[in-house]
Amino acid sequence: MAADLTDLVIRELTVDEFPQILPLIEQHNSKLDPGELRRRLESMIPHGYRCIAAFMGGRMVGVAGYWVSARFYCGEYMDVDNVFVLPELRSHGIGWRMMDWLHEKAQELRCKVVMLDSYTTYVDAHRFYLRMGYEILGYHFIKRLPESPQPA
């Protein structure tokens, strides 16, 4: 049964509203401690983190974060992060509308491209992004570093 999206509202959140995303981010990153997710959110804000949310009937049903920056190979870009829609509402167009919102915002900000990372295990997400016209450009490499010693 299709969800009724007539009351769907997608908007950018204020920094004061950012903690409201944590219950959804915790579902998306269920292996991480909620306190650590809160700490990471707080550390992302000074680096230009922004966030949108989708609401239905006043209830937050989807979130997506983003940053805007520039790189040599592509110029100005929007980096989309942690796109998440409640599992019971997936495949009803909410994610598509959130991405459309982000694409429009990227154009407003004069970005040349929108990019994102997706874990290799998120096959359904890959199909979604490919349907939206995204292409796989390369690999995202990561090297885990030992924890830094705490200052004395």
Backbone bond lengths (Angstrom), bond angles and torsions (degrees), N, CA, C in turn:
res aa  C-N    CA-C-N  psi(-1)  N-CA   C-N-CA  omega(-1)  CA-C   N-CA-C  phi
1 M - - - 1.448 - - 1.522 109.04 -
2 A 1.321 116.91 129.04 1.462 122.22 -178.16 1.521 110.85 -73.18
3 A 1.317 114.64 141.20 1.466 120.22 176.80 1.521 108.97 -74.28
4 D 1.310 116.97 144.70 1.464 122.38 176.61 1.524 107.99 -82.42
5 L 1.325 116.16 109.41 1.462 121.30 -176.27 1.522 113.00 -96.26
6 T 1.330 117.54 11.91 1.466 118.98 -177.51 1.522 112.30 -62.77
7 D 1.337 117.30 -28.96 1.470 118.43 179.21 1.526 112.44 -103.10
8 L 1.350 117.51 16.38 1.455 120.96 178.61 1.525 109.94 -69.26
9 V 1.314 115.70 128.22 1.465 122.17 177.21 1.524 107.21 -124.49
10 I 1.322 115.49 128.22 1.461 121.20 175.63 1.511 106.77 -118.46
11 R 1.335 115.06 128.05 1.455 118.67 -179.17 1.517 110.29 -152.58
12 E 1.325 114.06 160.63 1.459 120.06 175.76 1.524 108.74 -76.62
13 L 1.305 115.37 140.22 1.456 120.92 178.74 1.521 110.36 -90.24
14 T 1.315 116.26 151.72 1.453 120.79 171.30 1.522 107.56 -81.33
15 V 1.309 116.88 161.12 1.464 121.02 178.72 1.527 110.42 -57.52
16 D 1.318 116.83 -37.43 1.472 120.22 179.23 1.524 112.10 -63.44
17 E 1.335 117.53 -24.95 1.461 121.64 179.49 1.530 113.09 -87.42
18 F 1.328 118.38 -12.35 1.467 121.37 -175.11 1.528 113.57 -51.98
19 P 1.345 120.56 -41.80 1.473 118.35 -179.28 1.533 113.82 -57.96
20 Q 1.336 117.63 -21.39 1.462 120.49 179.50 1.532 112.38 -66.47
21 I 1.334 117.75 -19.12 1.473 120.20 -179.94 1.523 111.94 -78.25
22 L 1.323 117.50 -17.93 1.462 120.53 -171.15 1.528 114.93 -57.32
23 P 1.340 120.63 -39.84 1.474 117.73 177.11 1.533 113.14 -59.27
24 L 1.334 117.70 -36.23 1.466 119.76 177.73 1.523 110.90 -74.92
25 I 1.327 116.98 -40.72 1.463 120.86 179.05 1.531 109.92 -63.54
26 E 1.333 117.04 -35.06 1.467 120.39 176.99 1.528 110.83 -64.13
27 Q 1.330 118.19 -36.52 1.469 120.09 176.44 1.525 110.45 -66.75
28 H 1.329 115.84 -39.78 1.464 121.58 -177.71 1.529 111.61 -71.51
29 N 1.326 116.72 -29.38 1.467 122.99 -178.02 1.516 109.39 -123.81
30 S 1.322 116.47 57.01 1.465 121.87 -169.23 1.525 114.23 -65.92
31 K 1.320 118.17 -16.76 1.464 120.00 -179.75 1.527 112.45 -84.55
32 L 1.327 117.23 -8.53 1.457 120.56 -179.09 1.523 111.00 -98.67
33 D 1.306 115.69 144.64 1.454 122.47 177.93 1.533 109.87 -63.26
34 P 1.335 118.50 132.37 1.471 120.82 179.09 1.536 113.55 -55.06
35 G 1.319 117.04 -36.14 1.465 119.75 177.63 1.512 111.93 -64.62
36 E 1.331 116.20 -37.04 1.466 120.54 177.73 1.528 110.33 -68.60
37 L 1.331 117.61 -38.49 1.471 120.03 177.39 1.525 110.44 -62.94
38 R 1.325 117.59 -41.34 1.471 121.62 177.50 1.536 109.98 -62.35
39 R 1.329 116.65 -43.80 1.463 120.52 179.47 1.531 110.69 -62.20
40 R 1.337 116.32 -42.02 1.467 119.85 179.46 1.528 111.07 -65.39
41 L 1.323 116.75 -41.76 1.468 119.58 177.64 1.525 109.58 -57.83
42 E 1.311 116.66 -47.35 1.472 120.38 -179.44 1.525 111.80 -61.94
43 S 1.329 117.71 -32.83 1.467 120.13 179.37 1.539 111.70 -79.17
44 M 1.334 117.84 -21.07 1.466 121.44 -179.84 1.532 112.09 -78.46
45 I 1.310 116.78 -31.64 1.472 121.34 -174.11 1.523 112.56 -56.64
46 P 1.341 120.03 -48.33 1.471 118.74 179.90 1.530 113.94 -64.86
47 H 1.331 116.93 -14.00 1.469 121.17 179.62 1.526 112.43 -94.87
48 G 1.320 117.12 13.10 1.459 120.35 174.18 1.514 115.76 93.11
49 Y 1.326 117.16 14.28 1.472 119.79 178.70 1.529 109.84 -62.06
50 R 1.325 114.85 136.03 1.459 122.85 174.43 1.520 107.67 -128.72
51 C 1.322 116.42 161.68 1.455 118.79 -175.98 1.524 110.35 -148.94
52 I 1.333 115.33 141.92 1.459 121.48 171.35 1.523 107.85 -115.16
53 A 1.317 115.03 160.49 1.464 120.08 175.78 1.511 109.06 -141.41
54 A 1.319 114.69 151.20 1.468 122.47 173.89 1.522 106.85 -105.78
55 F 1.327 115.36 133.95 1.460 122.25 -179.39 1.520 109.44 -123.41
56 M 1.333 115.54 139.61 1.465 122.00 171.69 1.518 106.49 -129.08
57 G 1.323 115.94 121.38 1.454 119.85 -178.39 1.517 112.16 58.37
58 G 1.328 116.89 32.83 1.450 121.37 -179.76 1.518 114.56 81.88
59 R 1.326 117.93 -5.76 1.471 122.96 -179.19 1.527 109.95 -94.80
60 M 1.336 116.91 131.16 1.457 120.92 177.40 1.524 108.75 -72.30
61 V 1.329 116.43 120.79 1.466 121.11 -176.65 1.529 113.21 -118.45
62 G 1.321 116.59 -7.59 1.459 120.50 179.80 1.515 110.68 -160.79
63 V 1.330 115.68 151.95 1.458 121.48 177.66 1.522 109.52 -142.26
64 A 1.312 115.37 157.83 1.462 122.34 171.96 1.518 107.42 -158.08
65 G 1.314 115.40 130.80 1.457 120.16 176.17 1.512 110.13 -98.16
66 Y 1.341 115.41 164.92 1.457 119.27 175.19 1.518 111.69 -159.96
67 W 1.316 113.82 156.41 1.461 123.99 172.73 1.515 107.32 -127.19
68 V 1.318 116.50 156.62 1.461 122.15 173.80 1.521 107.12 -123.43
69 S 1.328 115.28 131.88 1.458 120.11 -178.91 1.530 108.43 -155.96
70 A 1.334 115.80 -163.53 1.469 121.16 178.11 1.522 108.88 -144.45
71 R 1.329 115.30 148.95 1.461 122.62 176.31 1.521 108.19 -137.60
72 F 1.333 115.71 156.77 1.460 119.88 -179.85 1.519 112.03 -57.40
73 Y 1.331 117.37 -45.04 1.467 119.55 -170.42 1.524 114.18 -74.81
74 C 1.348 118.36 -19.83 1.464 117.81 -175.74 1.526 113.96 -133.52
75 G 1.302 118.87 -8.06 1.459 120.62 -176.71 1.520 110.19 78.53
76 E 1.323 116.16 -149.34 1.462 120.94 -178.77 1.521 109.79 -67.90
77 Y 1.328 114.92 137.61 1.461 118.95 -177.78 1.523 110.56 -146.98
78 M 1.329 114.10 160.40 1.463 122.08 170.15 1.516 106.68 -110.13
79 D 1.320 115.62 129.79 1.463 122.36 177.10 1.524 107.59 -106.71
80 V 1.319 116.28 111.84 1.468 122.36 -177.84 1.526 108.55 -89.63
81 D 1.334 115.92 139.75 1.457 120.95 -171.85 1.524 110.87 -138.97
82 N 1.322 116.44 137.19 1.461 122.71 173.56 1.531 113.59 53.38
83 V 1.325 116.18 58.75 1.467 120.83 173.12 1.531 106.39 -75.74
84 F 1.316 116.16 122.66 1.463 120.11 -176.35 1.519 110.10 -143.72
85 V 1.329 115.82 130.80 1.462 123.52 173.06 1.521 106.25 -122.58
86 L 1.321 116.89 139.87 1.459 120.28 178.27 1.531 109.72 -50.10
87 P 1.327 117.54 135.03 1.471 120.34 -174.82 1.527 114.13 -53.56
88 E 1.317 117.92 -38.89 1.471 119.85 -177.78 1.526 113.19 -71.34
89 L 1.340 117.50 -10.15 1.460 121.10 -179.51 1.526 113.14 -113.79
90 R 1.307 117.34 8.48 1.463 120.29 178.85 1.519 110.70 -71.59
91 S 1.321 115.30 155.69 1.474 123.65 179.28 1.520 112.46 66.77
92 H 1.323 117.01 27.20 1.467 121.76 175.84 1.533 111.91 -118.35
93 G 1.339 117.44 4.80 1.458 120.59 176.33 1.517 115.39 101.09
94 I 1.317 118.52 -2.38 1.472 120.42 -177.96 1.530 110.24 -68.58
95 G 1.323 117.22 -47.64 1.456 120.43 178.36 1.517 111.81 -60.50
96 W 1.322 116.62 -40.58 1.468 121.40 178.87 1.519 110.01 -61.23
97 R 1.321 116.83 -45.20 1.473 120.15 179.83 1.519 111.71 -67.10
98 M 1.323 116.69 -36.83 1.469 118.67 176.25 1.531 110.70 -63.49
99 M 1.322 116.99 -42.91 1.458 120.26 178.83 1.532 110.95 -66.18
100 D 1.329 117.70 -39.29 1.472 120.02 175.30 1.528 110.42 -58.72
101 W 1.341 116.69 -43.04 1.469 121.64 177.94 1.528 109.65 -58.00
102 L 1.342 115.98 -45.86 1.462 120.55 -179.38 1.527 111.60 -65.82
103 H 1.321 118.07 -39.02 1.465 120.84 178.11 1.524 110.80 -62.41
104 E 1.334 116.42 -43.62 1.466 120.15 177.91 1.522 111.03 -62.97
105 K 1.336 117.10 -41.90 1.466 121.25 178.58 1.523 110.37 -63.61
106 A 1.326 117.08 -40.94 1.466 120.89 178.86 1.527 110.52 -61.23
107 Q 1.320 117.16 -41.31 1.463 120.02 177.82 1.522 110.97 -66.18
108 E 1.319 116.44 -41.35 1.467 121.38 177.16 1.531 110.41 -58.96
109 L 1.331 117.07 -36.03 1.460 122.39 -179.98 1.528 112.57 -86.75
110 R 1.334 116.00 5.46 1.455 124.06 177.71 1.532 113.75 64.24
111 C 1.314 115.67 33.01 1.458 120.59 175.11 1.518 109.23 -74.45
112 K 1.314 115.07 147.92 1.470 120.35 178.19 1.523 111.28 -88.47
113 V 1.337 117.05 -29.67 1.459 121.41 -178.78 1.524 109.61 -146.03
114 V 1.331 113.52 160.71 1.467 122.25 168.98 1.518 105.68 -116.81
115 M 1.315 116.37 132.31 1.462 120.24 179.49 1.516 109.62 -130.62
116 L 1.329 114.63 161.54 1.459 119.97 177.17 1.509 108.69 -159.56
117 D 1.322 115.01 161.04 1.456 122.05 172.97 1.523 107.58 -107.49
118 S 1.319 115.52 149.79 1.459 120.79 175.33 1.523 107.69 -141.48
119 Y 1.319 116.17 130.19 1.460 119.39 179.39 1.522 110.11 -57.11
120 T 1.315 116.11 145.64 1.463 121.29 -176.72 1.529 112.06 -60.19
121 T 1.329 117.26 -23.87 1.472 120.76 -178.35 1.524 113.30 -83.85
122 Y 1.331 118.57 -8.25 1.470 121.80 -176.98 1.530 111.17 -89.15
123 V 1.316 116.48 64.18 1.461 122.04 -174.16 1.531 111.77 -60.45
124 D 1.329 118.20 -40.66 1.470 120.06 178.12 1.523 111.30 -61.91
125 A 1.325 116.97 -38.95 1.466 120.58 177.41 1.524 110.31 -65.08
126 H 1.322 117.38 -38.74 1.471 120.37 178.77 1.522 110.22 -60.23
127 R 1.336 116.11 -45.79 1.471 119.54 178.92 1.531 110.25 -60.41
128 F 1.327 116.71 -41.75 1.469 122.10 179.20 1.532 110.28 -58.95
129 Y 1.332 117.05 -50.29 1.469 119.77 -177.03 1.526 111.51 -67.93
130 L 1.323 117.78 -37.00 1.463 119.85 177.03 1.526 110.82 -64.19
131 R 1.343 117.65 -40.02 1.476 120.68 176.23 1.523 110.90 -62.58
132 M 1.336 117.18 -30.17 1.458 120.87 179.81 1.524 112.74 -79.59
133 G 1.335 117.21 -3.13 1.459 120.35 178.59 1.518 114.76 99.14
134 Y 1.317 117.30 5.95 1.460 119.88 175.66 1.521 109.02 -73.63
135 E 1.317 115.80 153.14 1.457 121.21 175.61 1.517 108.61 -125.09
136 I 1.306 115.85 152.47 1.456 120.93 177.34 1.521 106.95 -85.03
137 L 1.336 115.84 115.93 1.463 120.72 -174.40 1.522 112.49 -96.24
138 G 1.310 117.85 -32.96 1.459 118.82 -176.45 1.509 110.96 -172.77
139 Y 1.313 114.64 -159.56 1.456 121.99 179.46 1.522 109.19 -108.83
140 H 1.301 115.94 150.81 1.469 122.09 174.24 1.525 105.78 -108.27
141 F 1.331 116.12 111.80 1.455 120.52 -178.53 1.520 109.81 -94.15
142 I 1.327 116.15 147.71 1.455 121.55 178.64 1.527 108.66 -138.45
143 K 1.311 116.34 137.56 1.462 122.22 174.07 1.522 106.44 -124.14
144 R 1.305 115.73 118.95 1.461 120.21 178.84 1.524 109.17 -78.83
145 L 1.325 115.70 133.07 1.450 122.24 -178.92 1.520 110.68 -104.16
146 P 1.319 117.05 151.55 1.466 117.66 176.50 1.520 109.02 -65.16
147 E 1.316 115.57 151.69 1.468 118.99 -179.55 1.515 109.70 -61.87
148 S 1.317 115.63 139.96 1.458 121.63 177.90 1.520 109.56 -70.63
149 P 1.330 116.20 144.01 1.465 117.76 176.02 1.522 109.90 -67.31
150 Q 1.326 115.44 145.29 1.463 121.37 178.97 1.530 109.03 -74.03
151 P 1.346 117.23 139.21 1.469 119.04 177.80 1.525 109.95 -63.29
152 A 1.336 114.81 145.83 1.468 120.32 -178.71 1.509 112.26 -71.47
